[in-house]
Amino acid sequence: MIIDDQYYDVIIVGTGAGGGTLARKLASTGKKILLLDRGELIHRESSELVDTEVFKKEQFHAPEPWYDNAGEPFYPQTYYAVGGNTKIWSGVLQRMRERDFEQVQHQGGVSPAWALKYQDFEPYYTEAEKLYQVHGKIEDDPTEPPHSQAYPFGEVAHEPMVQHIGDTLSQQGLHPVHLPLGLGNRGRTDAEDTGVSPILNSENVTLKTSAQVVCLHTNPSGSQIKAVEAKIGEQSYLFLGNIVVLACGAVNSAALLLRSANEKHPDGIANGSGQVGRNLMKQLLSVVVQLTSTANSGSFSRTLGLNDFYWGDKDFPYPMGHVQNSGGIFQDVIFAEAPPILSALSRLMPSFGLRQLATHSIGWWLKTEDLPDPNNRVRYVGDKLRIDYTANNVEAHDRLVYRWVDVLKSVEQSQPNVFNRTTHPRSDMPVQVVAHQCGTCRFGEDPATSVLDLNCRSHEVQNLYVVDSSFFPSHASVSPGLTVIANALRVGDRLIEQLK
C-alpha cells in the first residue's frame, strides 16, 4: 500500500454529471482537488459514433458482472470514462416539473415529496443550463415549470420527418415541444468537456484515471473519512483529504459505502438508517419504432418531446409519463440494448439491411416514473454485487405505450404516403440498462429514514458527501441529468462556504 504524499482539500470519486460539474465549480477556489475515475480520458463523445458501432453493446458495458434478482450475472450498461455516462447520453437536459417535487398519487402507489422544492433548485437549473449550453424553447410546453431566465440558446430544428410529425400532432390538439439539448462546438456537451477538461491545467486540480476506488477508511470514531483507497494498475494507494465526495452513480456509490463496512459502521459507511442501497429507481423505459416509407439520415438528434400525458388524461387520472423521439437509430447507444426491435424490423422488412432499417424508421422513447421501493436495492451477497429490482407502476407505463401508439396511428392515417403502417414494434429495457438510476442514498431531514442531509452530506460522517443521483427521494418521468448537475452546483456553493 502506497500512501500518496499529497493532502487534498477535496477528493471527488467519479467525474460524471455530479462529480465533473462539482469539480468545475470548486476549481476556482484554489483549494487542492483530487479527481479519481475508474475510466480513461476519452475526448470523443457518442455523437461521433458511426453506424453499427452503436450495436456493439459490449463497448458500453462495465467489465465486471453484476447479478440480478435470481442471482444470474449480467454486464450493466454503465460507462467508465472521464465524464462517466454523460459520454454516451442523449444530451437532453430537462427540468423536473414543479409537481415532481411534491407528493404525487400514481396508479401504482405514492411518489414521496422532496424536502426541498422546485424553487430551491430553480437558480441552479439556470446556472446548469448556461454551463452546459442548453438550446431550447420554453413557450411550447404547458408543463414546463417557471424559468427565471430563458434558455441561453434557441431551440434545435427538427429533422424534416420529425417536423412533419410535430405539425400533425399540433393539428390534433397536442403540444409537441422542442427538447432542451446541451450542445457545444463538438456536439453534445458532457461532464468531461464541460466539467473536467477546462480545469485540468489548473495547478490545484489533479486527475488520476484508471483509479478504481475500492474502500473508504474512517477515523477510529467513525465520524470522518480519513483516506480513500484506490487500485491503479496492480498497486493500491491511499489518498488523504479533508472532504470526500462520492459521484460514482447510484449503484456504485451505494456499493462503495456497503463494502467499506468497519467496526463503527458494521452495515456499511453512513448506513445507520439501513437505507444505503435501498429504493433503487431507474424509470420504466420502452422504445416504440415507427416505420416510414421514405428515408431519413439515421443519425439525427433527439429534438421532439411530448408531455400531454405526463399527468394522465381523461381516461386515466394518474401520471403516465414523457415521450420523445429517439434521434436516429445509428446515434442512439441504448438501441444496442433492444435486439428484439431489430429482429422485429428484420421480419417486417426482410429485404432491408441494417442501414435501411435504421433510415426507414423513427424510434420513440417512452419514460414513466417508477416508485421507491425498499426491496429494490443494491446489496452484496458474498463478494457479488446484486441488483434486486422488480418494476412497479407498470400499468401506467403500459397505458402510455398504448396511448402513444394510438397517436402514431392517427399521424400515419393523415400522411399515408410517408409511413409504412404495418405495426409498431416495442421493446422494454432489461435490467442491464441502468440508465437514469437513482435513489440509493436518499436525502432528507430525518437520519432514521435517509442517508444524507439536505446538503447531501452524510448524517453520520461529517466530511462525506454524495452528489450523483443517489440523493433522489423519488424519480420523475423526465431524465435526471439536469437535476444532478443543478444539485452539484447547489452543493458546490455549500462546500465553497465550508472551504472558506
C-alpha positions as CSV (number, residue, x, y, z in Angstrom):
1,M,0.0,0.0,0.0
2,I,1.4,3.4,-1.1
3,I,0.3,6.5,0.8
4,D,0.1,9.5,-1.5
5,D,2.4,12.3,-0.2
6,Q,-0.2,15.0,-1.0
7,Y,-3.1,16.1,1.3
8,Y,-6.1,17.3,-0.6
9,D,-8.9,19.7,0.4
10,V,-11.4,17.8,-1.6
11,I,-11.4,14.3,-3.1
12,I,-14.1,13.6,-5.7
13,V,-14.7,10.0,-6.7
14,G,-16.3,9.9,-10.2
15,T,-16.4,12.6,-12.9
16,G,-19.9,12.2,-14.4
17,A,-22.7,14.7,-14.3
18,G,-22.4,15.2,-10.5
19,G,-18.6,14.9,-9.9
20,G,-17.4,16.6,-13.1
21,T,-19.7,19.5,-12.5
22,L,-18.8,19.9,-8.9
23,A,-15.1,19.8,-9.8
24,R,-15.6,22.7,-12.3
25,K,-17.5,24.7,-9.6
26,L,-14.8,24.2,-6.9
27,A,-11.7,24.7,-9.1
28,S,-11.7,28.4,-8.9
29,T,-11.4,28.3,-5.1
30,G,-7.7,27.4,-5.4
31,K,-8.2,24.5,-3.0
32,K,-6.3,21.3,-3.8
33,I,-8.8,18.9,-5.5
34,L,-8.2,15.3,-6.5
35,L,-10.4,13.6,-9.1
36,L,-10.4,9.8,-9.1
37,D,-12.0,8.0,-12.0
38,R,-12.1,4.3,-12.9
39,G,-12.1,5.1,-16.6
40,E,-9.8,6.9,-19.0
41,L,-9.9,10.4,-20.5
42,I,-11.7,9.9,-23.9
43,H,-12.4,13.1,-25.8
44,R,-14.7,11.5,-28.4
45,E,-18.3,11.5,-27.4
46,S,-21.2,9.4,-28.6
47,S,-22.5,11.7,-31.3
48,E,-19.3,10.8,-33.2
49,L,-20.0,7.1,-33.3
50,V,-20.6,5.6,-36.7
51,D,-23.2,3.2,-38.0
52,T,-23.2,-0.2,-36.5
53,E,-20.7,0.7,-33.8
54,V,-23.7,1.5,-31.5
55,F,-24.9,-2.1,-31.8
56,K,-21.7,-3.4,-30.3
57,K,-23.2,-3.2,-26.9
58,E,-20.3,-4.7,-25.0
59,Q,-18.4,-1.4,-25.8
60,F,-20.7,0.5,-23.4
61,H,-20.8,-2.1,-20.6
62,A,-18.9,-2.4,-17.4
63,P,-16.2,-5.0,-17.5
64,E,-17.4,-6.7,-14.3
65,P,-20.6,-8.7,-13.8
66,W,-23.5,-7.6,-11.5
67,Y,-26.2,-10.1,-10.5
68,D,-30.0,-9.9,-10.9
69,N,-32.8,-11.0,-8.6
70,A,-32.2,-14.6,-9.5
71,G,-28.5,-14.4,-8.9
72,E,-27.8,-14.6,-12.6
73,P,-24.8,-12.5,-13.9
74,F,-25.2,-9.6,-16.3
75,Y,-23.0,-6.9,-17.6
76,P,-24.6,-3.5,-16.9
77,Q,-24.7,-0.7,-19.4
78,T,-22.7,1.8,-17.5
79,Y,-19.7,3.6,-18.9
80,Y,-16.4,4.0,-17.2
81,A,-14.6,7.1,-18.6
82,V,-13.9,10.6,-17.5
83,G,-17.3,12.1,-17.9
84,G,-19.0,8.9,-16.9
85,N,-22.3,8.1,-18.6
86,T,-22.6,11.6,-19.9
87,K,-20.2,10.4,-22.6
88,I,-23.0,8.3,-24.1
89,W,-26.1,10.3,-23.1
90,S,-28.5,11.9,-25.4
91,G,-27.8,15.4,-24.2
92,V,-31.5,16.1,-23.3
93,L,-31.4,18.3,-20.2
94,Q,-34.9,18.7,-18.8
95,R,-36.0,20.3,-15.6
96,M,-38.2,18.2,-13.3
97,R,-41.8,19.6,-13.3
98,E,-42.8,21.7,-10.3
99,R,-45.2,19.0,-9.1
100,D,-42.5,16.3,-9.3
101,F,-41.1,17.7,-6.0
102,E,-44.5,17.2,-4.3
103,Q,-46.2,14.0,-3.1
104,V,-48.0,12.5,-6.1
105,Q,-50.5,9.7,-6.2
106,H,-49.7,7.3,-9.0
107,Q,-51.7,4.3,-10.1
108,G,-49.0,2.1,-8.6
109,G,-48.6,3.9,-5.3
110,V,-47.3,7.2,-3.9
111,S,-44.3,9.2,-5.1
112,P,-43.0,11.0,-1.9
113,A,-42.4,14.7,-1.6
114,W,-38.9,16.2,-1.6
115,A,-37.9,18.2,1.5
116,L,-36.6,20.9,-1.0
117,K,-38.9,22.2,-3.7
118,Y,-38.6,23.4,-7.3
119,Q,-37.8,27.0,-6.2
120,D,-34.8,25.7,-4.3
121,F,-33.4,24.2,-7.5
122,E,-34.5,26.9,-10.0
123,P,-31.4,29.2,-9.7
124,Y,-29.2,26.2,-10.1
125,Y,-31.2,24.9,-13.1
126,T,-30.5,28.2,-14.7
127,E,-26.8,28.0,-13.9
128,A,-26.6,24.5,-15.2
129,E,-28.3,25.4,-18.5
130,K,-25.7,28.2,-19.0
131,L,-22.8,25.9,-18.1
132,Y,-23.9,23.1,-20.4
133,Q,-25.0,25.4,-23.2
134,V,-28.6,24.3,-23.4
135,H,-30.6,25.0,-26.5
136,G,-34.3,25.1,-26.0
137,K,-37.7,26.9,-26.1
138,I,-39.9,27.4,-23.1
139,E,-43.1,28.6,-24.6
140,D,-44.4,25.4,-26.3
141,D,-44.6,23.1,-23.2
142,P,-47.6,23.7,-20.9
143,T,-46.0,21.5,-18.2
144,E,-42.7,23.4,-18.2
145,P,-42.0,25.0,-14.8
146,P,-41.2,28.7,-14.5
147,H,-37.8,29.9,-15.6
148,S,-36.1,32.9,-14.1
149,Q,-34.2,33.3,-17.4
150,A,-34.7,32.0,-21.0
151,Y,-32.6,29.2,-22.3
152,P,-29.1,30.6,-23.3
153,F,-29.6,29.3,-26.9
154,G,-32.5,28.9,-29.2
155,E,-34.1,25.5,-30.0
156,V,-32.7,23.0,-32.3
157,A,-34.6,22.4,-35.6
158,H,-36.3,19.0,-36.1
159,E,-35.4,16.5,-38.8
160,P,-37.9,17.1,-41.7
161,M,-39.7,13.8,-40.9
162,V,-39.9,14.7,-37.2
163,Q,-41.1,18.2,-38.1
164,H,-44.0,16.6,-40.2
165,I,-45.0,14.5,-37.2
166,G,-44.8,17.6,-34.9
167,D,-47.0,19.6,-37.2
168,T,-49.6,16.8,-37.3
169,L,-49.6,16.4,-33.5
170,S,-50.3,20.2,-33.2
171,Q,-53.2,19.9,-35.6
172,Q,-54.6,17.1,-33.4
173,G,-54.6,19.5,-30.3
174,L,-51.4,18.0,-28.7
175,H,-48.4,20.0,-27.6
176,P,-45.1,18.8,-29.2
177,V,-42.1,20.5,-27.6
178,H,-38.6,21.2,-28.6
179,L,-36.4,19.2,-26.2
180,P,-33.7,21.2,-24.3
181,L,-30.3,20.0,-25.6
182,G,-26.8,20.6,-24.3
183,L,-24.7,21.4,-27.4
184,G,-21.2,22.7,-27.8
185,N,-18.7,23.0,-30.6
186,R,-18.1,19.3,-30.7
187,G,-21.6,18.1,-30.4
188,R,-23.3,17.2,-27.2
189,T,-21.9,18.8,-24.1
190,D,-20.9,16.3,-21.3
191,A,-19.2,16.3,-17.9
192,E,-15.8,15.8,-19.4
193,D,-15.7,18.6,-21.9
194,T,-17.7,21.0,-19.7
195,G,-16.6,20.0,-16.2
196,V,-13.2,18.3,-16.2
197,S,-11.1,19.2,-19.2
198,P,-11.4,23.0,-18.7
199,I,-9.8,22.8,-15.3
200,L,-7.0,20.2,-15.9
201,N,-4.4,22.9,-16.4
202,S,-5.2,24.4,-13.0
203,E,-2.4,23.9,-10.6
204,N,-4.7,22.9,-7.8
205,V,-6.5,20.1,-9.7
206,T,-5.2,16.6,-10.1
207,L,-6.9,13.9,-12.2
208,K,-6.0,10.2,-11.8
209,T,-7.5,7.8,-14.3
210,S,-7.8,4.0,-14.2
211,A,-8.2,4.5,-10.5
212,Q,-10.8,2.1,-9.1
213,V,-11.8,3.2,-5.6
214,V,-12.3,0.0,-3.5
215,C,-12.7,1.3,0.0
216,L,-13.2,4.3,2.3
217,H,-11.4,4.4,5.6
218,T,-12.7,6.3,8.6
219,N,-11.0,7.6,11.7
220,P,-11.2,5.4,14.8
221,S,-14.5,7.0,16.0
222,G,-16.1,6.5,12.5
223,S,-17.1,10.2,12.3
224,Q,-14.9,11.2,9.3
225,I,-13.4,9.7,6.2
226,K,-9.6,9.8,6.6
227,A,-8.5,8.0,3.5
228,V,-9.7,6.8,0.1
229,E,-8.2,3.5,-1.1
230,A,-7.8,3.1,-4.9
231,K,-6.3,0.5,-7.1
232,I,-4.3,1.8,-10.0
233,G,-2.9,-0.9,-12.1
234,E,-1.7,-3.6,-9.7
235,Q,-0.8,-1.1,-7.0
236,S,-3.1,0.1,-4.1
237,Y,-2.9,3.7,-3.0
238,L,-4.2,5.7,0.0
239,F,-5.3,9.3,-0.7
240,L,-5.8,11.6,2.2
241,G,-8.2,14.5,2.2
242,N,-10.4,16.9,4.2
243,I,-13.7,16.4,2.3
244,V,-14.7,13.3,0.3
245,V,-17.4,13.4,-2.3
246,L,-18.9,10.3,-4.0
247,A,-20.2,10.7,-7.5
248,C,-19.9,7.1,-8.9
249,G,-23.5,6.7,-9.9
250,A,-26.4,5.5,-7.7
251,V,-25.4,1.8,-7.9
252,N,-21.7,2.2,-7.5
253,S,-21.8,4.9,-4.8
254,A,-24.0,2.7,-2.6
255,A,-21.9,-0.3,-3.4
256,L,-18.7,1.5,-2.2
257,L,-20.4,2.5,1.1
258,L,-21.5,-1.0,1.7
259,R,-18.2,-2.7,1.0
260,S,-16.4,-0.1,3.2
261,A,-18.1,-1.5,6.4
262,N,-15.9,-1.4,9.5
263,E,-16.3,-1.7,13.3
264,K,-18.1,1.6,13.7
265,H,-20.2,1.1,10.6
266,P,-20.8,-2.7,10.5
267,D,-23.6,-2.4,7.8
268,G,-21.7,-0.1,5.6
269,I,-20.4,3.5,6.0
270,A,-23.3,6.0,6.6
271,N,-25.8,3.2,6.8
272,G,-27.1,3.5,10.4
273,S,-30.6,4.0,8.9
274,G,-30.3,0.8,6.8
275,Q,-31.2,2.9,3.7
276,V,-27.9,2.7,1.8
277,G,-28.6,0.8,-1.4
278,R,-32.4,0.7,-0.9
279,N,-35.1,2.4,-3.1
280,L,-33.2,1.9,-6.3
281,M,-35.2,3.5,-9.2
282,K,-34.4,3.6,-12.9
283,Q,-37.6,4.6,-14.7
284,L,-39.7,2.3,-16.9
285,L,-38.2,2.7,-20.4
286,S,-39.6,1.4,-23.6
287,V,-38.9,2.1,-27.3
288,V,-41.6,2.0,-29.9
289,V,-40.5,2.1,-33.6
290,Q,-42.5,3.8,-36.3
291,L,-41.7,2.5,-39.8
292,T,-41.5,5.0,-42.7
293,S,-41.8,4.7,-46.5
294,T,-39.3,7.5,-47.0
295,A,-35.8,7.6,-45.8
296,N,-34.1,9.7,-43.1
297,S,-30.4,10.1,-42.2
298,G,-30.5,7.6,-39.3
299,S,-28.2,9.9,-37.3
300,F,-30.1,13.0,-36.2
301,S,-30.5,14.3,-32.7
302,R,-33.4,13.9,-30.3
303,T,-35.4,17.1,-30.6
304,L,-39.2,16.4,-30.1
305,G,-40.9,15.6,-26.9
306,L,-44.5,15.4,-25.6
307,N,-45.8,15.8,-22.1
308,D,-49.6,15.8,-22.8
309,F,-49.9,12.5,-20.9
310,Y,-47.3,13.4,-18.2
311,W,-50.0,13.8,-15.5
312,G,-52.6,11.4,-17.2
313,D,-55.6,12.1,-19.4
314,K,-59.4,12.0,-19.2
315,D,-59.4,8.2,-19.3
316,F,-56.6,7.6,-16.8
317,P,-56.3,10.1,-13.9
318,Y,-52.8,9.1,-12.9
319,P,-49.4,10.2,-14.3
320,M,-48.3,8.3,-17.4
321,G,-45.0,9.9,-18.4
322,H,-42.9,11.5,-21.1
323,V,-42.4,10.8,-24.8
324,Q,-39.5,11.8,-27.0
325,N,-38.1,10.8,-30.4
326,S,-35.0,8.7,-30.1
327,G,-32.9,10.5,-32.6
328,G,-31.5,8.5,-35.4
329,I,-31.1,4.8,-34.5
330,F,-27.4,5.0,-35.6
331,Q,-26.8,7.7,-33.0
332,D,-28.7,6.1,-30.1
333,V,-26.4,4.0,-27.9
334,I,-29.3,2.4,-25.9
335,F,-30.6,0.8,-29.1
336,A,-27.8,-1.6,-28.5
337,E,-30.0,-3.0,-25.7
338,A,-33.0,-3.5,-27.9
339,P,-32.2,-6.6,-30.1
340,P,-35.9,-7.6,-30.2
341,I,-36.6,-4.4,-32.0
342,L,-34.1,-5.2,-34.7
343,S,-35.4,-8.7,-35.0
344,A,-39.0,-7.4,-35.4
345,L,-37.9,-4.9,-38.0
346,S,-36.0,-7.6,-39.9
347,R,-39.1,-9.7,-40.1
348,L,-41.3,-6.9,-41.3
349,M,-38.8,-5.7,-43.9
350,P,-36.7,-8.8,-44.8
351,S,-35.1,-7.3,-47.9
352,F,-33.6,-4.4,-45.9
353,G,-30.2,-4.4,-44.3
354,L,-29.3,-2.7,-41.0
355,R,-28.7,0.7,-42.6
356,Q,-32.0,0.6,-44.5
357,L,-33.9,-0.4,-41.4
358,A,-32.4,2.5,-39.5
359,T,-33.1,5.0,-42.2
360,H,-36.7,3.9,-42.7
361,S,-37.8,4.1,-39.1
362,I,-38.2,6.6,-36.2
363,G,-37.8,5.4,-32.6
364,W,-39.8,6.9,-29.8
365,W,-38.6,6.7,-26.1
366,L,-41.4,6.4,-23.5
367,K,-40.5,7.0,-19.9
368,T,-42.6,6.5,-16.8
369,E,-41.7,7.2,-13.2
370,D,-41.0,4.1,-11.1
371,L,-41.7,4.4,-7.4
372,P,-39.2,4.0,-4.5
373,D,-39.4,0.5,-3.0
374,P,-37.0,-0.5,-0.2
375,N,-36.9,-4.0,-1.7
376,N,-35.4,-2.6,-4.9
377,R,-31.9,-2.4,-3.7
378,V,-28.2,-2.7,-4.2
379,R,-26.5,-5.2,-1.9
380,Y,-23.7,-7.6,-1.7
381,V,-24.1,-11.4,-1.5
382,G,-20.6,-12.5,-0.6
383,D,-18.4,-10.5,-3.0
384,K,-21.1,-10.4,-5.7
385,L,-22.9,-7.1,-6.3
386,R,-26.5,-7.9,-6.6
387,I,-29.2,-5.6,-8.1
388,D,-32.6,-6.6,-6.7
389,Y,-35.1,-4.8,-8.9
390,T,-38.7,-5.5,-9.8
391,A,-40.5,-2.9,-11.9
392,N,-43.5,-1.2,-10.4
393,N,-46.1,1.3,-11.7
394,V,-46.2,-0.9,-14.8
395,E,-49.9,-0.3,-15.7
396,A,-49.2,3.5,-16.1
397,H,-46.3,2.8,-18.4
398,D,-48.4,0.3,-20.5
399,R,-51.1,2.9,-20.7
400,L,-48.6,5.4,-22.0
401,V,-47.4,3.0,-24.7
402,Y,-50.9,2.1,-25.9
403,R,-51.9,5.8,-25.9
404,W,-48.8,6.8,-27.9
405,V,-49.3,4.0,-30.4
406,D,-52.9,5.3,-30.9
407,V,-51.4,8.8,-31.6
408,L,-48.9,7.4,-34.1
409,K,-51.7,5.6,-35.9
410,S,-53.6,8.9,-36.2
411,V,-50.5,10.6,-37.5
412,E,-50.0,7.8,-40.1
413,Q,-53.6,8.0,-41.3
414,S,-53.1,11.7,-42.1
415,Q,-49.9,11.0,-44.0
416,P,-50.4,7.6,-45.7
417,N,-47.6,8.2,-48.3
418,V,-45.0,8.8,-45.6
419,F,-45.5,5.8,-43.2
420,N,-45.4,2.1,-43.5
421,R,-48.3,1.3,-41.2
422,T,-47.6,-2.4,-40.7
423,T,-47.0,-2.4,-36.9
424,H,-45.2,-0.6,-34.1
425,P,-42.6,-2.9,-32.6
426,R,-42.0,-2.3,-28.8
427,S,-39.0,-3.2,-26.7
428,D,-38.7,-2.8,-22.9
429,M,-35.3,-2.1,-21.5
430,P,-33.9,-5.0,-19.5
431,V,-32.3,-4.8,-16.0
432,Q,-28.8,-4.3,-17.6
433,V,-29.9,-0.9,-18.8
434,V,-29.3,1.1,-15.7
435,A,-29.8,4.5,-17.3
436,H,-31.4,7.1,-15.1
437,Q,-30.6,5.1,-11.9
438,C,-31.2,7.0,-8.7
439,G,-32.4,6.8,-5.1
440,T,-29.9,4.6,-3.2
441,C,-28.7,7.2,-0.7
442,R,-31.8,9.5,-0.4
443,F,-31.6,12.8,1.2
444,G,-33.9,14.1,3.9
445,E,-34.2,15.7,7.3
446,D,-34.6,12.6,9.4
447,P,-31.5,10.4,9.9
448,A,-33.7,7.4,10.6
449,T,-35.2,7.4,7.1
450,S,-32.5,9.0,5.0
451,V,-28.7,8.7,4.3
452,L,-27.9,12.3,3.5
453,D,-29.0,15.7,4.9
454,L,-30.4,18.4,2.6
455,N,-26.9,19.5,1.6
456,C,-26.1,15.9,0.5
457,R,-23.7,15.4,3.4
458,S,-23.9,12.1,5.3
459,H,-25.9,12.3,8.5
460,E,-23.3,10.1,10.2
461,V,-20.0,11.0,8.6
462,Q,-19.1,14.7,8.9
463,N,-16.9,15.1,5.8
464,L,-18.7,12.7,3.4
465,Y,-20.9,13.9,0.5
466,V,-22.8,12.2,-2.3
467,V,-23.6,14.3,-5.4
468,D,-24.8,11.8,-8.1
469,S,-28.4,10.8,-8.5
470,S,-28.3,8.6,-5.3
471,F,-29.8,11.5,-3.3
472,F,-33.2,11.4,-5.2
473,P,-36.1,10.5,-2.8
474,S,-38.3,9.9,-5.8
475,H,-37.9,9.9,-9.6
476,A,-39.7,11.7,-12.3
477,S,-40.6,10.9,-15.9
478,V,-38.0,13.3,-17.3
479,S,-34.3,12.5,-17.4
480,P,-32.5,13.2,-14.1
481,G,-29.3,14.6,-15.7
482,L,-30.0,18.3,-15.4
483,T,-31.2,17.9,-11.8
484,V,-28.0,16.1,-10.9
485,I,-26.0,18.9,-12.5
486,A,-28.1,21.6,-10.7
487,N,-27.7,19.8,-7.4
488,A,-23.9,19.5,-7.8
489,L,-23.8,23.3,-8.3
490,R,-26.0,23.8,-5.3
491,V,-23.8,21.5,-3.1
492,G,-20.8,23.3,-4.6
493,D,-22.0,26.6,-3.1
494,R,-22.2,24.9,0.4
495,L,-18.7,23.5,0.0
496,I,-17.3,26.8,-1.1
497,E,-18.7,28.3,2.1
498,Q,-17.2,25.5,4.2
499,L,-13.8,25.7,2.4
500,K,-13.5,29.4,3.3
